[in-house]
Amino acid sequence: MENKLRINMLSKATSVSGQGVGSAYMEQVSLVKENKDIFEVSENKGGNKFEICHIHTVNPQYLIKMNKKHVNVMYVHFIPETLDGSIKLPKPIFKIFKSYVIRMYKKADEIVVVNPVFKEPLVKLGIDASKVTYIPNYVSKEQFHPIPQEDIDALRKKYGIEKDKFVVLGCGQVQTRKGVQDFVKVAESLPDFTFVWAGGFSFGAITDGHKELKAIMENPPKNVKFIGIVPRDEMNSIFNMSDALFMPSFSELFPMSILEAVNSHKPVVLRDLDLYKDILFGRYEKANSVEEWVEIFKKLKDDENYLQKAKEDSKFISEFYSKEHVNEIWREYYPRVYEKYLKEGKKKFPKRK
């Protein structure tokens, strides 16, 4: 293209701390901005002087901004059914919110999903399959990477964790969907391990299971530490401080914490969910019960060969979701959808000087 494609990124993802969507937004925008030869990227700008309006969150003001003066790209980080277990609202309000989300997705010209399993449910909602594109998240290796052992030792000392303890890390918003109760039950079965949860109540009292989870956080087992919401620029150290990442979530979107953890080459232990199969290639430890998870962690601690294989699996995942690979996808995607709507003649794109 002779002129640079003008893209306006719209998001409120960073207004709430501890959200994976916020991390994904910052990474994606930073990546696209590097392509100065073909893209001119703005964030949360008014007006219509853009060829692409890329909407990252479902805020009502963004629904209004969808018009015929640009291609409206909607980033889908969740589908309505994945909201269950995240927030707790009165049923009528929850129903209205779900309907609103579906309306927003349908109004968009193009959909980008962060997980290929989202495509079928979106098609069932009435969205044309040809408008749905899968583009994975990625994590910067400059920001997330292995660190020296002495730094790990210093961090463990800061949090009151002994050097020789096997540390299991859980992270994300404290909510029912994340499987926090199972995380604690596994910890109770492994008193010689230390379990650390990084994250908190990003949505306060409307968080699903808030009362029960708050009680657990205020009186956890002796070997469990809830360290609260950790700034993203400190999370690399937290991943490195652990010996394994444990996320017993009942449902997920495209968990950024997994991609961040594998960059430090830590074993990943998950609930056996279908959504992981296509994006993690079976290179992770999985189970569906407290008893099975307990056995996995015992084996990781006591069997060096098993531990090393799990680390290599994480390294494999890390290499697949490289910055370079994902960047090439975005460089192809934006020009393609622009040309598509330019040829159709259905958009009143802004005139260039």
Contacts in CASP RR format, 6 or more apart in sequence:
PFRMAT RR
TARGET T0000
AUTHOR 0000-0000-0000
METHOD contacts of the structure
MODEL  1
MENKLRINMLSKATSVSGQGVGSAYMEQVSLVKENKDIFEVSENKGGNKF
EICHIHTVNPQYLIKMNKKHVNVMYVHFIPETLDGSIKLPKPIFKIFKSY
VIRMYKKADEIVVVNPVFKEPLVKLGIDASKVTYIPNYVSKEQFHPIPQE
DIDALRKKYGIEKDKFVVLGCGQVQTRKGVQDFVKVAESLPDFTFVWAGG
FSFGAITDGHKELKAIMENPPKNVKFIGIVPRDEMNSIFNMSDALFMPSF
SELFPMSILEAVNSHKPVVLRDLDLYKDILFGRYEKANSVEEWVEIFKKL
KDDENYLQKAKEDSKFISEFYSKEHVNEIWREYYPRVYEKYLKEGKKKFP
KRK
1 38 0 8 1.000
1 335 0 8 1.000
3 352 0 8 1.000
4 36 0 8 1.000
4 37 0 8 1.000
4 38 0 8 1.000
4 39 0 8 1.000
4 40 0 8 1.000
5 38 0 8 1.000
5 39 0 8 1.000
5 40 0 8 1.000
5 51 0 8 1.000
5 52 0 8 1.000
5 334 0 8 1.000
5 335 0 8 1.000
5 338 0 8 1.000
6 39 0 8 1.000
6 40 0 8 1.000
6 42 0 8 1.000
6 49 0 8 1.000
6 50 0 8 1.000
6 51 0 8 1.000
6 52 0 8 1.000
7 32 0 8 1.000
7 39 0 8 1.000
7 40 0 8 1.000
7 41 0 8 1.000
7 42 0 8 1.000
7 50 0 8 1.000
7 51 0 8 1.000
7 52 0 8 1.000
7 53 0 8 1.000
7 54 0 8 1.000
7 334 0 8 1.000
8 42 0 8 1.000
8 43 0 8 1.000
8 44 0 8 1.000
8 45 0 8 1.000
8 46 0 8 1.000
8 50 0 8 1.000
8 52 0 8 1.000
8 53 0 8 1.000
8 54 0 8 1.000
8 70 0 8 1.000
9 25 0 8 1.000
9 29 0 8 1.000
9 32 0 8 1.000
9 41 0 8 1.000
9 42 0 8 1.000
9 43 0 8 1.000
9 44 0 8 1.000
9 54 0 8 1.000
9 56 0 8 1.000
10 43 0 8 1.000
10 44 0 8 1.000
10 53 0 8 1.000
10 54 0 8 1.000
10 55 0 8 1.000
10 56 0 8 1.000
10 57 0 8 1.000
10 59 0 8 1.000
10 62 0 8 1.000
10 65 0 8 1.000
11 22 0 8 1.000
11 25 0 8 1.000
11 29 0 8 1.000
11 43 0 8 1.000
11 44 0 8 1.000
11 55 0 8 1.000
11 56 0 8 1.000
11 57 0 8 1.000
12 57 0 8 1.000
12 59 0 8 1.000
13 19 0 8 1.000
13 20 0 8 1.000
13 21 0 8 1.000
13 22 0 8 1.000
13 24 0 8 1.000
13 25 0 8 1.000
13 56 0 8 1.000
13 57 0 8 1.000
14 22 0 8 1.000
14 25 0 8 1.000
14 26 0 8 1.000
16 202 0 8 1.000
16 203 0 8 1.000
17 202 0 8 1.000
17 229 0 8 1.000
17 231 0 8 1.000
18 172 0 8 1.000
18 173 0 8 1.000
18 199 0 8 1.000
18 200 0 8 1.000
18 202 0 8 1.000
18 229 0 8 1.000
18 230 0 8 1.000
18 232 0 8 1.000
19 173 0 8 1.000
19 202 0 8 1.000
20 172 0 8 1.000
20 255 0 8 1.000
20 256 0 8 1.000
20 257 0 8 1.000
21 56 0 8 1.000
21 57 0 8 1.000
21 77 0 8 1.000
21 253 0 8 1.000
23 232 0 8 1.000
23 256 0 8 1.000
23 260 0 8 1.000
24 77 0 8 1.000
24 114 0 8 1.000
24 137 0 8 1.000
24 254 0 8 1.000
24 256 0 8 1.000
25 56 0 8 1.000
25 57 0 8 1.000
26 232 0 8 1.000
27 137 0 8 1.000
27 138 0 8 1.000
27 139 0 8 1.000
27 140 0 8 1.000
27 256 0 8 1.000
28 56 0 8 1.000
28 75 0 8 1.000
28 137 0 8 1.000
28 330 0 8 1.000
29 41 0 8 1.000
29 43 0 8 1.000
30 140 0 8 1.000
31 138 0 8 1.000
31 323 0 8 1.000
31 326 0 8 1.000
31 327 0 8 1.000
31 330 0 8 1.000
32 39 0 8 1.000
32 41 0 8 1.000
32 330 0 8 1.000
32 334 0 8 1.000
33 39 0 8 1.000
33 41 0 8 1.000
34 327 0 8 1.000
35 327 0 8 1.000
35 330 0 8 1.000
35 331 0 8 1.000
38 331 0 8 1.000
38 335 0 8 1.000
39 334 0 8 1.000
42 50 0 8 1.000
46 65 0 8 1.000
48 67 0 8 1.000
48 69 0 8 1.000
48 70 0 8 1.000
48 350 0 8 1.000
49 350 0 8 1.000
50 70 0 8 1.000
50 350 0 8 1.000
51 70 0 8 1.000
51 71 0 8 1.000
51 338 0 8 1.000
51 349 0 8 1.000
51 350 0 8 1.000
52 70 0 8 1.000
52 71 0 8 1.000
52 73 0 8 1.000
52 334 0 8 1.000
52 337 0 8 1.000
52 338 0 8 1.000
53 65 0 8 1.000
53 66 0 8 1.000
53 70 0 8 1.000
53 71 0 8 1.000
53 72 0 8 1.000
53 73 0 8 1.000
54 73 0 8 1.000
54 75 0 8 1.000
55 62 0 8 1.000
55 65 0 8 1.000
55 66 0 8 1.000
55 72 0 8 1.000
55 73 0 8 1.000
55 74 0 8 1.000
55 75 0 8 1.000
55 108 0 8 1.000
56 75 0 8 1.000
56 77 0 8 1.000
57 75 0 8 1.000
58 100 0 8 1.000
58 101 0 8 1.000
58 104 0 8 1.000
60 100 0 8 1.000
62 104 0 8 1.000
63 103 0 8 1.000
63 104 0 8 1.000
63 107 0 8 1.000
65 72 0 8 1.000
66 72 0 8 1.000
66 107 0 8 1.000
66 108 0 8 1.000
66 109 0 8 1.000
68 346 0 8 1.000
68 347 0 8 1.000
68 348 0 8 1.000
69 347 0 8 1.000
69 348 0 8 1.000
69 349 0 8 1.000
69 350 0 8 1.000
70 347 0 8 1.000
70 349 0 8 1.000
70 350 0 8 1.000
71 109 0 8 1.000
71 110 0 8 1.000
71 337 0 8 1.000
71 338 0 8 1.000
71 340 0 8 1.000
71 341 0 8 1.000
71 347 0 8 1.000
72 107 0 8 1.000
72 108 0 8 1.000
72 109 0 8 1.000
72 110 0 8 1.000
73 108 0 8 1.000
73 109 0 8 1.000
73 110 0 8 1.000
73 111 0 8 1.000
73 112 0 8 1.000
73 337 0 8 1.000
74 104 0 8 1.000
74 105 0 8 1.000
74 108 0 8 1.000
74 110 0 8 1.000
74 111 0 8 1.000
74 112 0 8 1.000
75 112 0 8 1.000
75 114 0 8 1.000
76 105 0 8 1.000
76 111 0 8 1.000
76 112 0 8 1.000
76 113 0 8 1.000
76 114 0 8 1.000
76 118 0 8 1.000
76 122 0 8 1.000
77 114 0 8 1.000
77 253 0 8 1.000
77 254 0 8 1.000
78 253 0 8 1.000
79 118 0 8 1.000
79 121 0 8 1.000
79 122 0 8 1.000
79 125 0 8 1.000
80 98 0 8 1.000
80 101 0 8 1.000
80 102 0 8 1.000
80 125 0 8 1.000
81 121 0 8 1.000
81 251 0 8 1.000
82 177 0 8 1.000
82 251 0 8 1.000
82 252 0 8 1.000
82 253 0 8 1.000
83 94 0 8 1.000
83 97 0 8 1.000
83 98 0 8 1.000
83 101 0 8 1.000
84 177 0 8 1.000
84 208 0 8 1.000
84 251 0 8 1.000
85 175 0 8 1.000
85 176 0 8 1.000
85 177 0 8 1.000
85 208 0 8 1.000
85 209 0 8 1.000
85 250 0 8 1.000
85 251 0 8 1.000
86 173 0 8 1.000
86 175 0 8 1.000
86 176 0 8 1.000
86 177 0 8 1.000
86 203 0 8 1.000
86 207 0 8 1.000
86 208 0 8 1.000
87 94 0 8 1.000
87 175 0 8 1.000
87 203 0 8 1.000
87 206 0 8 1.000
87 207 0 8 1.000
87 208 0 8 1.000
88 206 0 8 1.000
88 207 0 8 1.000
88 208 0 8 1.000
88 209 0 8 1.000
88 210 0 8 1.000
89 97 0 8 1.000
89 206 0 8 1.000
102 125 0 8 1.000
105 111 0 8 1.000
105 122 0 8 1.000
105 125 0 8 1.000
105 127 0 8 1.000
106 125 0 8 1.000
106 126 0 8 1.000
106 127 0 8 1.000
108 131 0 8 1.000
109 131 0 8 1.000
109 337 0 8 1.000
109 341 0 8 1.000
110 131 0 8 1.000
110 133 0 8 1.000
110 337 0 8 1.000
111 122 0 8 1.000
111 127 0 8 1.000
111 131 0 8 1.000
111 132 0 8 1.000
111 133 0 8 1.000
112 132 0 8 1.000
112 133 0 8 1.000
112 134 0 8 1.000
112 135 0 8 1.000
112 333 0 8 1.000
113 119 0 8 1.000
113 122 0 8 1.000
113 132 0 8 1.000
113 133 0 8 1.000
113 134 0 8 1.000
113 135 0 8 1.000
114 134 0 8 1.000
114 135 0 8 1.000
114 136 0 8 1.000
114 137 0 8 1.000
114 253 0 8 1.000
114 254 0 8 1.000
115 134 0 8 1.000
115 253 0 8 1.000
115 254 0 8 1.000
115 275 0 8 1.000
115 278 0 8 1.000
115 279 0 8 1.000
116 134 0 8 1.000
116 278 0 8 1.000
116 279 0 8 1.000
117 274 0 8 1.000
117 275 0 8 1.000
117 278 0 8 1.000
118 132 0 8 1.000
119 129 0 8 1.000
119 132 0 8 1.000
119 134 0 8 1.000
122 132 0 8 1.000
123 129 0 8 1.000
123 132 0 8 1.000
133 333 0 8 1.000
135 326 0 8 1.000
135 329 0 8 1.000
135 330 0 8 1.000
135 333 0 8 1.000
136 254 0 8 1.000
136 279 0 8 1.000
136 321 0 8 1.000
136 326 0 8 1.000
137 254 0 8 1.000
137 256 0 8 1.000
137 259 0 8 1.000
137 321 0 8 1.000
137 326 0 8 1.000
138 259 0 8 1.000
138 321 0 8 1.000
138 322 0 8 1.000
138 323 0 8 1.000
138 325 0 8 1.000
138 326 0 8 1.000
139 256 0 8 1.000
139 259 0 8 1.000
139 260 0 8 1.000
139 263 0 8 1.000
139 321 0 8 1.000
140 323 0 8 1.000
141 263 0 8 1.000
141 318 0 8 1.000
141 322 0 8 1.000
141 323 0 8 1.000
143 233 0 8 1.000
143 236 0 8 1.000
144 235 0 8 1.000
144 236 0 8 1.000
144 239 0 8 1.000
144 259 0 8 1.000
144 260 0 8 1.000
144 263 0 8 1.000
144 264 0 8 1.000
145 236 0 8 1.000
145 263 0 8 1.000
145 264 0 8 1.000
146 240 0 8 1.000
146 264 0 8 1.000
146 265 0 8 1.000
147 236 0 8 1.000
147 237 0 8 1.000
147 240 0 8 1.000
147 264 0 8 1.000
151 237 0 8 1.000
151 240 0 8 1.000
152 237 0 8 1.000
152 240 0 8 1.000
152 241 0 8 1.000
153 163 0 8 1.000
155 237 0 8 1.000
155 238 0 8 1.000
155 240 0 8 1.000
155 241 0 8 1.000
156 162 0 8 1.000
156 163 0 8 1.000
156 165 0 8 1.000
156 167 0 8 1.000
156 241 0 8 1.000
159 196 0 8 1.000
159 225 0 8 1.000
159 227 0 8 1.000
159 241 0 8 1.000
161 167 0 8 1.000
161 194 0 8 1.000
161 196 0 8 1.000
161 225 0 8 1.000
161 241 0 8 1.000
162 194 0 8 1.000
165 192 0 8 1.000
165 193 0 8 1.000
165 194 0 8 1.000
166 192 0 8 1.000
166 193 0 8 1.000
166 194 0 8 1.000
166 243 0 8 1.000
166 244 0 8 1.000
166 297 0 8 1.000
166 300 0 8 1.000
166 301 0 8 1.000
167 193 0 8 1.000
167 194 0 8 1.000
167 195 0 8 1.000
167 196 0 8 1.000
167 241 0 8 1.000
167 242 0 8 1.000
167 243 0 8 1.000
167 244 0 8 1.000
168 186 0 8 1.000
168 187 0 8 1.000
168 190 0 8 1.000
168 193 0 8 1.000
168 194 0 8 1.000
168 195 0 8 1.000
168 196 0 8 1.000
168 242 0 8 1.000
168 243 0 8 1.000
168 244 0 8 1.000
168 245 0 8 1.000
168 246 0 8 1.000
168 269 0 8 1.000
168 297 0 8 1.000
169 195 0 8 1.000
169 196 0 8 1.000
169 197 0 8 1.000
169 198 0 8 1.000
169 238 0 8 1.000
169 239 0 8 1.000
169 241 0 8 1.000
169 242 0 8 1.000
169 244 0 8 1.000
169 245 0 8 1.000
169 246 0 8 1.000
169 261 0 8 1.000
169 266 0 8 1.000
170 183 0 8 1.000
170 195 0 8 1.000
170 196 0 8 1.000
170 197 0 8 1.000
170 198 0 8 1.000
170 245 0 8 1.000
170 246 0 8 1.000
170 247 0 8 1.000
170 257 0 8 1.000
171 197 0 8 1.000
171 198 0 8 1.000
171 199 0 8 1.000
171 230 0 8 1.000
171 235 0 8 1.000
171 238 0 8 1.000
171 245 0 8 1.000
171 247 0 8 1.000
171 257 0 8 1.000
172 178 0 8 1.000
172 197 0 8 1.000
172 198 0 8 1.000
172 199 0 8 1.000
172 200 0 8 1.000
172 257 0 8 1.000
173 199 0 8 1.000
173 200 0 8 1.000
173 201 0 8 1.000
173 202 0 8 1.000
173 203 0 8 1.000
173 207 0 8 1.000
174 180 0 8 1.000
174 197 0 8 1.000
174 199 0 8 1.000
174 200 0 8 1.000
174 201 0 8 1.000
174 207 0 8 1.000
174 213 0 8 1.000
174 217 0 8 1.000
174 226 0 8 1.000
175 201 0 8 1.000
175 203 0 8 1.000
175 207 0 8 1.000
175 208 0 8 1.000
175 209 0 8 1.000
175 213 0 8 1.000
176 208 0 8 1.000
176 209 0 8 1.000
176 213 0 8 1.000
176 250 0 8 1.000
177 208 0 8 1.000
177 249 0 8 1.000
177 250 0 8 1.000
177 251 0 8 1.000
178 247 0 8 1.000
178 248 0 8 1.000
178 249 0 8 1.000
178 250 0 8 1.000
179 248 0 8 1.000
179 249 0 8 1.000
179 250 0 8 1.000
179 271 0 8 1.000
180 197 0 8 1.000
180 213 0 8 1.000
180 216 0 8 1.000
181 212 0 8 1.000
181 213 0 8 1.000
181 216 0 8 1.000
182 248 0 8 1.000
182 290 0 8 1.000
182 293 0 8 1.000
183 195 0 8 1.000
183 197 0 8 1.000
183 246 0 8 1.000
183 248 0 8 1.000
184 195 0 8 1.000
184 216 0 8 1.000
184 220 0 8 1.000
184 221 0 8 1.000
184 224 0 8 1.000
185 290 0 8 1.000
186 195 0 8 1.000
186 246 0 8 1.000
186 248 0 8 1.000
186 290 0 8 1.000
186 293 0 8 1.000
186 294 0 8 1.000
186 297 0 8 1.000
187 193 0 8 1.000
187 195 0 8 1.000
187 221 0 8 1.000
187 223 0 8 1.000
187 224 0 8 1.000
188 221 0 8 1.000
189 290 0 8 1.000
189 291 0 8 1.000
189 294 0 8 1.000
190 223 0 8 1.000
190 294 0 8 1.000
190 297 0 8 1.000
190 298 0 8 1.000
191 221 0 8 1.000
191 222 0 8 1.000
191 223 0 8 1.000
192 223 0 8 1.000
193 223 0 8 1.000
193 297 0 8 1.000
193 301 0 8 1.000
194 223 0 8 1.000
194 224 0 8 1.000
194 225 0 8 1.000
195 221 0 8 1.000
195 223 0 8 1.000
195 224 0 8 1.000
195 225 0 8 1.000
195 246 0 8 1.000
196 224 0 8 1.000
196 225 0 8 1.000
196 227 0 8 1.000
196 238 0 8 1.000
196 241 0 8 1.000
196 242 0 8 1.000
197 224 0 8 1.000
197 225 0 8 1.000
197 226 0 8 1.000
197 227 0 8 1.000
197 228 0 8 1.000
198 227 0 8 1.000
198 228 0 8 1.000
198 229 0 8 1.000
198 230 0 8 1.000
198 235 0 8 1.000
198 238 0 8 1.000
199 226 0 8 1.000
199 227 0 8 1.000
199 228 0 8 1.000
199 229 0 8 1.000
199 230 0 8 1.000
200 217 0 8 1.000
200 226 0 8 1.000
200 228 0 8 1.000
200 229 0 8 1.000
201 207 0 8 1.000
201 210 0 8 1.000
201 213 0 8 1.000
201 214 0 8 1.000
202 229 0 8 1.000
204 210 0 8 1.000
207 213 0 8 1.000
217 226 0 8 1.000
220 226 0 8 1.000
227 238 0 8 1.000
230 238 0 8 1.000
235 260 0 8 1.000
236 260 0 8 1.000
236 263 0 8 1.000
236 264 0 8 1.000
239 245 0 8 1.000
239 260 0 8 1.000
239 261 0 8 1.000
239 263 0 8 1.000
239 264 0 8 1.000
239 266 0 8 1.000
240 264 0 8 1.000
240 266 0 8 1.000
242 261 0 8 1.000
242 266 0 8 1.000
243 266 0 8 1.000
243 267 0 8 1.000
243 300 0 8 1.000
243 301 0 8 1.000
244 266 0 8 1.000
244 267 0 8 1.000
244 268 0 8 1.000
244 269 0 8 1.000
244 297 0 8 1.000
244 300 0 8 1.000
244 310 0 8 1.000
245 257 0 8 1.000
245 258 0 8 1.000
245 261 0 8 1.000
245 266 0 8 1.000
245 267 0 8 1.000
245 268 0 8 1.000
245 269 0 8 1.000
246 269 0 8 1.000
246 270 0 8 1.000
246 293 0 8 1.000
246 297 0 8 1.000
247 255 0 8 1.000
247 257 0 8 1.000
247 258 0 8 1.000
247 268 0 8 1.000
247 269 0 8 1.000
247 270 0 8 1.000
247 271 0 8 1.000
248 270 0 8 1.000
248 271 0 8 1.000
248 293 0 8 1.000
249 255 0 8 1.000
249 270 0 8 1.000
249 271 0 8 1.000
249 273 0 8 1.000
250 271 0 8 1.000
250 273 0 8 1.000
251 273 0 8 1.000
251 275 0 8 1.000
252 273 0 8 1.000
252 275 0 8 1.000
252 276 0 8 1.000
254 279 0 8 1.000
258 268 0 8 1.000
258 270 0 8 1.000
258 280 0 8 1.000
258 317 0 8 1.000
259 317 0 8 1.000
259 318 0 8 1.000
259 321 0 8 1.000
261 268 0 8 1.000
261 314 0 8 1.000
262 268 0 8 1.000
262 314 0 8 1.000
262 315 0 8 1.000
262 317 0 8 1.000
262 318 0 8 1.000
263 318 0 8 1.000
265 311 0 8 1.000
265 314 0 8 1.000
265 315 0 8 1.000
265 318 0 8 1.000
266 311 0 8 1.000
266 314 0 8 1.000
267 284 0 8 1.000
267 285 0 8 1.000
267 300 0 8 1.000
267 307 0 8 1.000
267 310 0 8 1.000
267 311 0 8 1.000
267 313 0 8 1.000
267 314 0 8 1.000
268 280 0 8 1.000
268 284 0 8 1.000
268 285 0 8 1.000
268 310 0 8 1.000
268 313 0 8 1.000
268 314 0 8 1.000
268 317 0 8 1.000
269 284 0 8 1.000
269 285 0 8 1.000
269 286 0 8 1.000
269 287 0 8 1.000
269 293 0 8 1.000
269 296 0 8 1.000
269 297 0 8 1.000
269 300 0 8 1.000
270 276 0 8 1.000
270 284 0 8 1.000
270 285 0 8 1.000
270 286 0 8 1.000
271 286 0 8 1.000
271 287 0 8 1.000
271 288 0 8 1.000
272 286 0 8 1.000
272 287 0 8 1.000
272 288 0 8 1.000
276 282 0 8 1.000
276 284 0 8 1.000
276 286 0 8 1.000
280 317 0 8 1.000
281 316 0 8 1.000
281 317 0 8 1.000
281 320 0 8 1.000
282 313 0 8 1.000
283 313 0 8 1.000
283 314 0 8 1.000
283 316 0 8 1.000
283 317 0 8 1.000
284 310 0 8 1.000
284 313 0 8 1.000
284 314 0 8 1.000
284 317 0 8 1.000
285 296 0 8 1.000
285 300 0 8 1.000
285 310 0 8 1.000
287 293 0 8 1.000
287 295 0 8 1.000
287 296 0 8 1.000
299 306 0 8 1.000
300 306 0 8 1.000
300 307 0 8 1.000
300 310 0 8 1.000
301 307 0 8 1.000
341 347 0 8 1.000
342 349 0 8 1.000
END
